[in-house]
Amino acid sequence: MTDAADLPALINLDDLAREAARRLPTPALDYYRSGARDESTLQDNRAAFGRWRLRPRVLVDVSQRDPATTVLGQPVRLPLLVAPTAFQSMAWPQGELATARACARAGTVMTLSTLSTWPMEAVVEAWRGAGGPENGGAIWFQLYVYKDRDLCRALVERAHAAGCRALVVTVDAPILGTRERDVRNRFRLPDSLNIADLLDAAGMAGEAVRRGSPTGSQLADFVYQVLDPALTWADIAWLRSISPLPIVLKGVLRADDARRAVDVGCAGILVSNHGGRQLDGAIAALDALPEVVAAVDGQAEVYMDGGLRRGTDLLKALALGAQAAFIGRPMVWGLSVAGEAGVTHVLGLLRAELDEAMALCGCPTVADIGPDLLCR
């Protein structure tokens, strides 16, 4: 394990990714970094940011800058949130607990995956213990809708009782996209880990992602076994009826779906292609963002994820109308290098880069970042 004192030598996210690749076992590394099939969407997510150029303002007083904003009415210290990422204890023993503490100290949102290796109650407690309530931010809970609706209801009720502030409902995974790296590696959850929040559900503990696999990926088999491919808009309305938590719909890439999400009462829409891990050949998330923002027309908050690696990328997403953006893989690289300190380092790097970009673009606050800063 790397001493946190070594982190300053890793000066950008690419440095952290290389260090993580050196440290992680191949099955875990490939699980985190893989995309679906040819990984063309995975690559295009990154390339999409290069299709925009910045048009900075000059002669603006930027002697004081503030990247703070709000998400779902909750203050956050920067418009960068952490995306749901499964099985974080493959990267670092304390996994989601370490990520929660780092997000608490940074004053931002951690979205906890349903496939967490630590129970949601322990993760929220770790966030609280690290000063989350005082620093801003929150824990949001990511939900897959299972065939067993009683299990769904139980998870939603637990999330609310634990203190999670929103449900992030993933809707782009009726089945799992084929990740060929996982198939080659015959990916399985290590024997020491479990899907913590499903331990009490019959037949749905980590053992389900460990046994023999007809497809080559135990995760794919697990998804086929338990997730509901018959999910429809009626199920989103049902989720709204059983919980007071606001719903963020994750996996929207079309204006008509975004409009429908508003109509069924979603509070937020996360423009996402699942990090390029579902439908290969899908549109890059950043390219889909403007039409979703236009369709929503201010009636819900819009976020994006996929491919963000620099502070200027974050500024571009905000300029295109995102209220905030999410990172997933970069958080895992930091986690795998130095646990909580590594995640803190990742968030600090992007905060510093955003601050620099805001200064050089003539934007003292996030509210000053608009589409006039961009050109194709």
C-alpha positions in Angstrom: 0.0 0.0 0.0 1.2 3.5 -0.8 1.9 5.9 2.0 -0.2 9.1 1.6 3.0 11.1 1.6 3.7 9.7 -1.8 0.5 11.1 -3.3 1.9 14.6 -4.3 4.0 12.9 -6.9 0.8 11.8 -8.7 -0.1 15.1 -10.2 -3.1 14.2 -12.3 -5.7 11.4 -12.8 -3.6 9.7 -15.5 -0.8 9.3 -13.0 -3.2 7.7 -10.5 -4.6 5.4 -13.1 -1.2 4.1 -14.0 -0.3 3.6 -10.3 -3.6 1.8 -9.8 -2.9 -0.5 -12.8 0.4 -1.4 -11.3 -1.2 -2.4 -7.9 -4.5 -4.0 -8.7 -4.9 -7.7 -9.6 -5.8 -8.1 -13.3 -9.4 -9.3 -12.7 -10.2 -6.3 -10.4 -8.4 -3.8 -12.6 -10.2 -5.0 -15.7 -13.6 -5.0 -13.9 -13.2 -1.4 -13.0 -11.7 -0.1 -16.3 -13.6 -2.2 -18.8 -16.2 -1.1 -21.3 -18.7 -3.1 -23.3 -17.6 -5.1 -26.4 -15.2 -3.0 -28.5 -15.2 -0.2 -25.8 -15.9 2.4 -28.5 -18.4 4.3 -26.2 -15.9 4.1 -23.4 -13.3 5.9 -25.6 -15.9 8.3 -27.0 -16.9 9.5 -23.6 -13.4 10.8 -23.2 -13.1 12.1 -26.7 -16.4 14.1 -26.4 -14.7 16.7 -24.1 -12.2 17.4 -26.9 -14.9 18.3 -29.3 -15.5 21.5 -27.3 -13.1 24.5 -27.0 -13.2 27.2 -24.4 -13.8 30.9 -25.1 -12.5 32.7 -22.0 -13.6 36.1 -20.8 -11.0 38.6 -19.8 -10.9 41.6 -17.4 -13.1 39.9 -14.9 -12.2 40.2 -11.2 -11.4 36.6 -10.3 -9.3 37.3 -7.2 -11.9 35.4 -5.2 -13.4 32.2 -6.6 -16.0 29.8 -5.1 -16.9 26.4 -6.7 -19.7 25.7 -4.3 -23.2 24.9 -5.5 -26.3 22.9 -4.5 -27.7 19.6 -5.6 -31.3 18.7 -4.8 -31.2 21.7 -2.4 -28.2 20.3 -0.5 -25.1 22.5 -0.4 -21.9 21.0 -1.8 -18.5 22.5 -1.8 -17.9 21.7 -5.4 -20.0 20.5 -8.4 -18.3 17.2 -8.6 -20.0 14.1 -7.1 -19.0 10.5 -6.7 -20.8 8.0 -8.9 -22.0 4.6 -7.7 -19.3 2.0 -8.1 -19.6 -1.6 -7.0 -17.3 -3.8 -5.0 -15.0 -1.1 -3.7 -13.3 -3.4 -1.2 -11.6 -5.1 -4.2 -9.6 -1.8 -4.5 -9.0 -1.1 -0.8 -10.0 -3.2 2.3 -12.2 -0.4 3.8 -13.8 0.2 0.3 -16.9 2.3 0.6 -16.2 3.4 4.1 -13.0 5.1 2.9 -14.8 6.7 0.0 -17.6 8.0 2.3 -15.1 9.6 4.7 -13.2 11.3 1.8 -16.5 12.7 0.4 -17.5 13.9 3.8 -14.3 15.8 4.2 -14.6 17.3 0.7 -18.2 18.3 1.3 -19.7 16.5 -1.7 -22.1 13.6 -2.5 -21.2 9.9 -2.5 -23.6 7.7 -4.3 -23.5 4.3 -2.7 -23.9 1.3 -5.0 -26.5 -1.4 -4.3 -23.5 -3.7 -4.9 -21.6 -2.3 -2.0 -19.2 -4.5 0.0 -20.2 -2.6 3.2 -23.7 -2.2 4.6 -25.4 1.2 3.9 -25.8 1.9 7.6 -22.0 1.6 8.1 -21.3 3.8 5.1 -23.6 6.6 6.3 -22.1 6.3 9.8 -18.6 6.6 8.4 -19.7 9.7 6.4 -21.2 11.2 9.5 -18.1 10.5 11.6 -15.9 12.3 9.1 -17.9 15.5 9.4 -20.4 15.0 6.5 -23.3 16.8 8.1 -21.1 19.9 8.9 -19.2 20.0 5.6 -22.2 19.6 3.3 -22.8 16.9 0.7 -24.8 13.7 1.4 -25.0 10.0 0.8 -27.3 9.0 -2.1 -28.3 5.4 -2.6 -28.2 3.8 -6.1 -30.9 1.2 -6.7 -31.3 -1.5 -9.3 -34.9 -2.6 -9.5 -35.1 -6.3 -8.7 -37.6 -8.9 -9.8 -38.4 -9.2 -6.1 -40.3 -6.0 -5.4 -40.4 -6.7 -1.6 -36.6 -6.7 -1.7 -36.7 -3.3 -3.5 -39.0 -1.9 -1.0 -36.9 -3.1 1.9 -33.7 -1.5 0.4 -35.5 1.8 -0.2 -36.9 1.8 3.4 -33.4 1.0 4.8 -31.8 3.7 2.7 -34.3 6.3 4.0 -33.9 5.1 7.6 -30.1 5.1 7.4 -30.1 8.8 6.3 -29.5 8.6 2.5 -30.8 11.8 0.9 -31.9 10.5 -2.6 -32.5 7.4 -4.7 -30.4 7.1 -7.8 -32.4 4.6 -9.9 -30.3 2.9 -12.7 -32.5 2.3 -15.7 -30.0 1.4 -18.5 -29.3 -2.1 -17.3 -32.3 -4.4 -18.1 -29.5 -6.9 -18.9 -25.8 -6.5 -18.4 -23.7 -5.4 -21.4 -21.0 -7.8 -22.3 -17.7 -6.7 -20.9 -15.2 -9.0 -22.7 -12.4 -8.4 -20.2 -14.6 -9.9 -17.5 -15.5 -12.8 -19.7 -11.8 -13.5 -20.4 -10.9 -13.2 -16.7 -14.0 -15.2 -15.7 -14.7 -12.4 -13.2 -15.9 -13.5 -9.7 -16.2 -11.7 -6.4 -13.3 -12.6 -4.1 -14.2 -15.2 -1.4 -13.6 -12.6 1.3 -16.2 -10.2 0.1 -20.0 -10.1 0.0 -22.8 -7.8 -1.4 -23.4 -6.5 2.0 -26.9 -5.1 1.6 -28.2 -8.3 0.1 -26.8 -10.7 2.6 -30.3 -11.4 4.1 -32.0 -11.9 0.8 -32.4 -15.6 0.0 -29.8 -16.7 -2.5 -28.6 -13.2 -3.2 -25.4 -12.9 -1.1 -21.9 -12.6 -2.6 -22.0 -16.3 -3.2 -24.2 -15.6 -6.3 -21.3 -13.7 -7.9 -18.8 -16.5 -7.0 -20.3 -19.8 -8.3 -19.7 -21.4 -11.7 -20.7 -19.2 -14.6 -22.2 -20.2 -18.0 -21.3 -16.9 -19.5 -17.8 -16.4 -18.1 -18.8 -13.5 -15.8 -20.5 -14.3 -12.5 -21.7 -10.7 -12.3 -23.5 -11.0 -15.6 -25.2 -14.2 -14.4 -26.2 -12.5 -11.2 -27.8 -9.6 -13.1 -29.7 -12.1 -15.3 -30.9 -13.9 -12.2 -32.2 -11.0 -10.1 -32.7 -7.7 -12.1 -36.0 -7.1 -13.8 -35.8 -6.6 -17.6 -39.5 -5.7 -17.5 -38.9 -2.4 -15.7 -41.1 0.4 -17.0 -42.1 3.9 -16.2 -44.9 2.5 -14.0 -42.2 1.2 -11.7 -40.7 4.7 -11.3 -44.1 5.9 -10.2 -44.3 3.0 -7.8 -40.9 3.9 -6.3 -42.1 7.5 -5.8 -45.2 6.2 -4.0 -43.2 4.1 -1.4 -40.6 6.6 -0.4 -40.3 10.4 0.3 -36.7 10.4 -1.1 -36.2 12.3 -4.4 -35.5 10.2 -7.4 -32.6 10.7 -9.8 -33.0 8.7 -12.9 -29.6 7.4 -14.1 -28.9 6.3 -17.6 -30.9 8.8 -19.7 -29.5 9.7 -23.2 -32.6 11.0 -25.0 -34.7 14.1 -24.8 -38.0 12.2 -24.9 -37.0 10.0 -22.0 -35.8 13.1 -20.1 -39.2 14.7 -20.6 -41.0 11.5 -19.5 -38.8 11.5 -16.3 -40.0 15.0 -15.5 -43.6 14.0 -16.1 -43.3 11.1 -13.6 -41.9 13.3 -11.0 -38.1 12.6 -11.0 -36.1 15.4 -9.2 -33.0 14.7 -11.2 -31.7 13.1 -14.4 -28.2 11.7 -14.7 -27.1 11.7 -18.3 -25.0 8.5 -18.5 -24.2 5.6 -20.7 -23.0 3.6 -17.7 -19.4 4.6 -18.3 -19.5 2.8 -21.7 -20.2 -0.5 -19.9 -23.7 -1.3 -21.3 -24.5 -0.5 -25.0 -21.3 -0.2 -27.1 -21.8 2.4 -29.8 -24.1 4.5 -27.6 -23.8 8.3 -27.8 -21.2 9.9 -25.5 -22.8 11.3 -22.4 -21.5 14.8 -22.9 -22.9 14.8 -26.5 -26.3 13.8 -25.1 -26.3 16.5 -22.3 -27.5 19.6 -24.3 -30.6 17.9 -25.6 -31.6 16.6 -22.2 -31.0 20.0 -20.6 -33.2 21.6 -23.2 -36.0 19.0 -22.8 -36.0 19.3 -19.0 -36.2 23.1 -19.2 -35.3 23.6 -15.6 -38.0 21.3 -14.2 -35.5 18.9 -12.8 -31.7 19.0 -12.2 -29.5 17.5 -14.8 -26.2 15.8 -14.1 -23.7 13.8 -16.3 -21.0 11.2 -15.9 -18.6 9.5 -18.3 -15.1 10.4 -19.4 -14.4 13.4 -17.1 -10.7 13.6 -16.3 -9.8 17.3 -15.9 -11.1 20.4 -14.3 -11.7 21.9 -17.7 -13.9 18.8 -18.5 -16.0 19.6 -15.4 -16.3 23.3 -16.5 -17.4 22.2 -20.0 -20.1 19.9 -18.5 -21.3 22.8 -16.3 -21.3 25.2 -19.3 -23.5 22.7 -21.2 -26.1 22.8 -18.4 -25.2 20.2 -15.9 -25.9 21.1 -12.3 -22.9 18.9 -11.3 -20.9 16.0 -12.8 -19.9 12.6 -11.4 -16.7 10.6 -11.5 -16.4 6.9 -11.0 -13.2 5.3 -12.2 -10.9 8.1 -11.0 -12.3 7.6 -7.5 -11.4 3.9 -7.7 -7.8 4.7 -8.8 -7.3 7.0 -5.8 -8.9 4.4 -3.5 -6.7 1.6 -4.8 -3.5 3.7 -4.3 -4.1 5.1 -0.8 -7.6 4.5 0.4 -9.4 7.5 1.9 -6.3 9.7 1.3 -6.3 8.6 -2.4 -9.9 9.6 -2.9 -9.3 12.9 -1.1 -6.3 13.4 -3.5 -8.5 12.8 -6.6 -11.2 15.3 -5.4 -8.5 17.8 -4.5 -6.8 17.6 -7.9 -10.1 18.2 -9.7 -11.1 21.0 -7.4 -7.7 22.7 -8.0 -8.0 22.2 -11.7 -11.6 23.6 -11.7 -10.5 26.6 -9.7 -7.7 27.3 -12.2 -10.1 26.9 -15.2 -12.7 29.2 -13.5 -10.0 31.9 -13.0 -8.7 31.7 -16.5 -12.2 31.7 -18.0 -13.4 34.7 -16.0 -15.8 32.9 -13.8 -15.7 33.8 -10.1 -18.6 31.4 -9.3 -20.3 28.3 -10.7 -23.2 30.6 -11.7 -20.9 32.5 -14.1 -20.2 29.3 -16.1 -22.5 29.3 -19.2 -22.7 28.1 -22.8 -21.1 31.3 -24.1 -17.7 29.9 -22.9 -17.9 27.1 -25.4 -17.5 26.5 -29.1 -17.4 23.3 -31.1 
